[in-house]
Structure formats: structure tokens, C-alpha cells
Amino acid sequence: MAGKSKLPALVLTPEERQRLETLRASRVAPLREVERARILLQYHAGNNPSAIQRALNISRVTIYHCLHKALEMGLEAGLKDAFHRPKAPVIGRAEKAWVVHLACAKPKDLGYAAELWTRKALAAHVRQQAPSAGHPSLTRAAKATVQRILDEQQLQPHKVKYYLERRDPDFESKLREVLLVYHEVRLQNQAAAAPSPLAPQVITVSIDEKPGVQAIENTAPDLPPVPAEHPAVGRDHEYKRQGTLSILASLDLQDGHVVARVEERHRSREFVALLQDLDAYYPPGVTIRIILDNHSAHISKETRAYWASRPNRFKYVHTPKHGSWLNLVETLFGKMVARLAAPWDRSQIKPWSRVVWRRIIPWVEAS
């Protein structure tokens, strides 16, 4: 019968014991960690190393290594391998810092005809410049070596991630004003669901322009799908350019109605023509509240002259600079792009607006 172990007892908390039990039964954890969990549980139950060897068929050297680490440094050390390196690294911190410095610089600043680094180009530059920079250990650095150095710092110099710089000092106040208008319109729409003889005194519309839309004409008719032969619509790859056009659109936030114009340009006179269309569409005596961006045509002399001829008819609510994404008419343009190959279905505007309400209104309620 095996004698009592001379090693001290292994004390485990209920949480540590539960973790070992889970790890012992795991089928996805590393095998060495599963074996060490079994060793520690056996020893915690009172078995000595000889009994553990017979029960688990594991060498005594492995058992003693696991027990010594767990008793000296804790449960985590007993489960994991101690970090060891057979020899000192060839590429030190100074070399890695130099590679990171190069990755953060633009290649065109170093004489290359490129805006961004590729990993291959960066590795080639590192190998070429390493001797003169005092880093001879990088003269044979491969692309994978450079990639590992960049991964340590979570750098991806070959990618571009766009951001939007805040250039409006009154961004927060303008943002809140626009969102409060949306919230007010939502309350108006909920009240309009109940029958009422009173007509709304304020109509809110969202206006914007979509310039530079290419007018493209097909040179041959589309071919319809044919069962078992051609599953998709056939379209000739050649087309004829008819120039570019601008779409000026107004989206009614009460019922989803769209008033739009297609123009060759989007100057003040085209914008005034859209305002005239709105003036003719809505009944007299109603204030037309317009949510729009800061385009120069919206506040030009020609536009202001038209306002003077229609006093108290229009009210502006400007989105912040570089904040036109707050304008709900952008969702209309997005849907037009998505459905451009199909006939335009105006009945789809209102359900799309309801989807946007669910995204925008929580900002208001949380503010």
C-alpha cells in the first residue's frame, strides 16, 4: 500500500473545484490541461502521486511538476505551461519599434508611388533599409515576420477606416434640435391615428439633393428569365451615357409623400422651384417645416427673395455640418439606389420611414 505523500495538502475553493470538474470533462480544452485537472482533483481527494500514476497512467515526473507548480504558485500555474524560450530573441524591441514606425508612415513620404503600405512592400522596405538603420537582424525579415510585429500592436496599415471630423462647434445643440423635431412628428403621427376634425398646422418635410446621378441608357432590351435555361434577367453589358442629373426630393414625415424634381443642376433656382412645388401641394395657412443641410443654395439671395414673397410659410431646421446623415430623406435615396433596377414603388416609402423611426427615436428618448 502506498504511503502518505510528503507534499502539503492542496486547498481549493468551491469555485476552483468546479472549474477543475468542468475542465476534466471537457472535450475541447487542450489535452495537457485536462490531464492536469485530473491530477489536481485526484490529489485534492487524498490520493498520493503513486496512486494517481496508477489511476491515470501518467508519469510521476509529470505529476510532480503539476503538483509543485500548483502548490507553489496557485491553481492557474498548475494548469498552464511556464513560458520558456530556448534562446534570446534575434529581433528585439528596438527593431520592432522601427518596423512599427515605418508602418505608421505613408509610403509616398518615403519615395514610393503608393498611398498605403502592402505587407509585401513594407517587408521589402524593411529588408532594404535595415542595415543602414542599424537593425541588421531584419535584413532577412519575411512578410510573415513583419505581419507578426504589426499584429502585436494591432496595426493594419494596408486598410483604410473612414471617420467624420466634427467641424460644427454647435453640433450637439443642432443634433438635439433635429431629434426633437423627429420626436414631435412621431407624437403628431400617433395623435393623427385617432379621428380628429383639426388639420395639422405644421407639416414637417425632409429635403436634400442627390447630385451626379448617371443617366445610363441600355443599348439593347433586357432578356427575361427562361425556366431551366436562364435563371436571371439578361442585360447587355454595353450602355450609353446620357450625362448626369440631380434629384431634389422632399419626404413628408407625416404620410411619406414625396415631392421631387429631376434637374440637370442643383442651384438656387432649382431649389426655389422645389419650394414652389411644396407651396402648391400643401394647403394655405400651413407652416412647412423643412429639415435640410447647409448647402449654399438653401440660404442664397434668390432663395431668401422667395421666402420674402411667402412670409411665415417655411421654417428651416438645419442639420449640423457634416451631419446630413440625420436627414431622413437620405433613407429615400438609399432605397432608390437599392431598387434602381426595378420600377419605383412609392408605396414602400412609408414602411421604410417606420424602420428609420425605430432607429432614430431611441436617441431622443435617451437624451
N, C-alpha and C positions, 0 to 999 in steps of 0.2 A: 504494500500500500504506500502510495506516495506521501511524503511528509508535507508539513505545512510550509508555505512559501515564506522566505525571509523578507520579501518585499512588503512595504506597508499596504494597508487596505486602500482600495480605490473608492473614494466618496463621490457619488453622483447625485445631482439634484433630480427631482421628478422630470423636469424638462429635458435634462441631458439624457436620462434613461429612455425617455420617449423618443428622443432623436435617434439614439442608438438602435432601438427596436425598429423604427421606421427604416433606417439605413440597412439593417441586417436583412430585411425582407425586400429591399429594393432590387429591381431588375434593370434599372437604367443607370444607377450610380457606378463609378469605377470599381472594378473588382477588388483592388487593393484596399479601398475604403470599406467595402462590405466585409472583407476578411478582418480588418482591424476592429470594426464594430463588434463582430462576433467574439474576437479575443477579449475585448474590454468587458463585454457582457458576461462572458464565462468567468473572468477574473473577479468581477464585481459580485458574482453569485457564490464565490468562495472556492473556486477551482484553482489549483496551483498550475504553473506552466507545464508540468508533465501531463496533468490531466487534460489541459487544453490542447496539447500536442496530439494526444490520442483521440480526442473528440473531433478536432478539426483537421487533422492531418497536415499541420503546418509546422515548419521547422522551429526549433527552440530559439534560434537566433532572431527570427522574425518576431516571435512572441515577446522576447525580452526587449528588443528595440522598441516595439509598440508600447509595452508597459512602462519602460523607463521614461519615454517622452511624455506619456500621459500623466505619470506621477510627478514629473519634474516641472512640466510647462503647461499642463492642462489638457482637457479633452481634445481641443482643436489640434494641438500639436501631435497628439497620438494618432489622429486620423490622417493627417496630411504628411507629405514628404517634406523634409527640411531642404531649403534651397541650397544647392551646391553648384559650383562652377569648376570644371576641371582645370581651367587656366584663365588668366586675366583677359578681359575683352580687348580685341585689337582696336576697335572703334570706340573711342572714349567720348566723354560728354562734350569736349570742345569740338570734335569732329561732327557730332550730331547737331550741336548748336549752329555750326556753319552751314550744314545742309538745310536746316530749318530757316535760317536767314535767307538763303538763296530761294527757297520755295516761297517765301513771303514777298519777294521782289518780283517785278514784272520782267519777263524775258526781253521785251523790247528795250528796257533800260540797260540791258547788258549786251546790246548789239544784235539781237535776234529779230527776225521778221515774224514775230508771233506776239499775240496779246496774252495768252495763257500758256503755262507750262503743260507739257505732257510728261508722264513719268519717264518715258524713254529719253526725251530731250533733257530733262533735269538730270537724269543719271549720267548721260553723256557729258553734260557740262561739269558735273561734279568730278568725273574722272579726268577731264581735261585740265581743270583749274586746281585740282587738289595739290599737286606738287608745289606750284608757285604760292598757294595759300598757306603752306606749311602743314598740310594734312596728308602725308604720303600713304597712310593706311587706307585712304579712299581712292587710290589710283586704279583699283580693280573693282570698285563698287558696282554691283549689278543693279538692274532696275528693281529687283525684289528687295535688295538691301536698302535702297533709298525709300522704297514703299514702307518698309518696317519702321524706319526712322520717322517718317511722316505719320504713320498710324499711332505711334506713341504720343504724338502731340495732337492727334485728331485733325490733321490738316489734309485738305483736298484742293490743292492749287489748280487742278485741271477743271474744276467746276465753278459755275457762277450762280450765286444766290442773290436774287434781286431784293432790294429794300426800297422803302419810300421815305425820303428825308422829310421831316416836318419843317416846313418853311412858313407856316402861318402862326404868328405868336398868339392869336386868338382861337387856336384850333379847338380847345376844349369847350369854350363857350358856344362857338358855331356848331360844333358837333351836338351839343346838348339841345340847341335850338331846333336843329333838324329832327332829332329823335323825338322831341316833344311834339313837333308837328305831326309826325307819324302816329304818335300815341293819341293825339287829339282826333286824327282822322279815323283811327281804329274805333274810338268811342263813338264817333259820329256814325260809322257804318253799323255798329251794334244797335244804336238807337234807331237807325233807319229801318231795321228789320221789323220794328213794331209799326203798325199803321198810324200815320200822323198826317193831318192836312197841311202842316207847315213845311214849306220848301226850305232847303238849306240856304243860308245866307252867304256861306263861304264854300267855294269849290276849290279843292287842292289838286293841282296837277304837277307832274314831274316832267321837266323838259331837258333835252340835251340834243346834241348833234353827233352824227356818226359820219365823219368825213372820209374821203378817199376810198369809197366803196367801188370796186372794179365792176364795170358793166361789161359782162362777157357774154358773147353770143355763140351758141353751138353752130358748127358748120354742117352738121348732119343730124337728122332726127334720132331720138333715143329709140333703142330696140327693147321691146317688152320682154319679160322673162318667158321662157318656154319650159314647160314641165319636162323633167328628165334630160334636158339638153343644156339650157342656160338658166341657172337659178337666179341670177341677178339682172338688173337693168343694164343694158349695154349702151355705152356712150362713147362717141368718137373722141379720140384724145386731142384732136385739133380744135381750136376755138378762135374767135375773132374778138379783139379788144375794141370796146366802144368808149374808151376813156374812163374817167372816174366821176362819181356823183356823191353828193352829200344827202344824208337823210336827216331831216329835222322832225322830231316826234315829241308829242305831248301825251303822257299817260295819265288818265283820270284815275285818281286813287280811290274814288268812291265806287265807280262801276266798271273800271277797266277799259273805258272807251279810249280810242287812240285817234288823235288828230295829227296828221303827218303831211309832210311835203318832201318831194324829191327835187333837189336843185343841183345845178352844176357847181355852185359855190355856197359858202355859208357866211355871208357878210351880214351887215346890219339890215339891209333891205330884205333879205330872205328871212331873217328873224322877225322883222316887223310884219312881214306877210303871214308868218305863223301866228303872231299875236292877233292879227286881224281875223284869221280863221277862228281862233278861240273866242274872240269877241262876238263873232257872228253865230257861233254854235251855242253858247250859253245864254240864258235869258238875261235881259237887262236888270240892273239893280243887284246882281250877284257879284260879290268880290271874288276874283280869280287869284288864288294864292299859288305862286309858282315857286317850285324848288328847282334851282338851277346852279350851274357853276359860275366861275368868274371870267368867262370869255369876254373879250373886249366888245363884241357885238351886242352883248346883253345890256351894256351901260353906255353905248355910244351916243353922240349928239342926235343922230337920226332916231334912235330908239327913244331917247328922252323926249324928243319932239312929239313922237306918237303918244307917249304917256300923257303929255300935257293936253292932248286933244281928247283923252279919255280919263278924266280925273276920277280917282278912287275906284277905278276898275281893276287894276292889277296891284298885287302886293308881292314883293320879292322875298324869298328866303334863300340866302346863298349858302352853299356848302363850303367847307374850308378849302383853302388852296391845297391842291393835290389830294382832295378828299371827294372827288367826283364818284368814287365807289359807293358813297352814301346815297346817291341818287337812284331811286328805284327804277327809273326808265332804263338804266343800264341792263336790268334783267330782261327788258323787252328786246333790246339789241342782241343780247346773248341768245335769246330764244330764236330770233330771226336768223342768226348765224347757224344755229343748230338745225333749223328747219328750212334752210335756203333751197335745198333741192326739192322740197315739197311745196304744194300750194299753201300760201299763208292763211292760217286759220285764226281769225281774230277772236273767236270764242275761247281760245286757250289762254288769253291774256289774264283773265280774272283768276282762274285757279293758280296760275303761276305767281300772281301777286300774293295770293294767300300763303304760298310757300315762303315767300320772302318775308311776309309779316311775322311768321314764326321764327325767323332768324333775327330780325331787326328789333322787334318789340321787347324781347327779354333784356336788351341793353337799357331800354328806358325804365323798365320796372325795377332793374337792379340799381339804377342811379338815384 
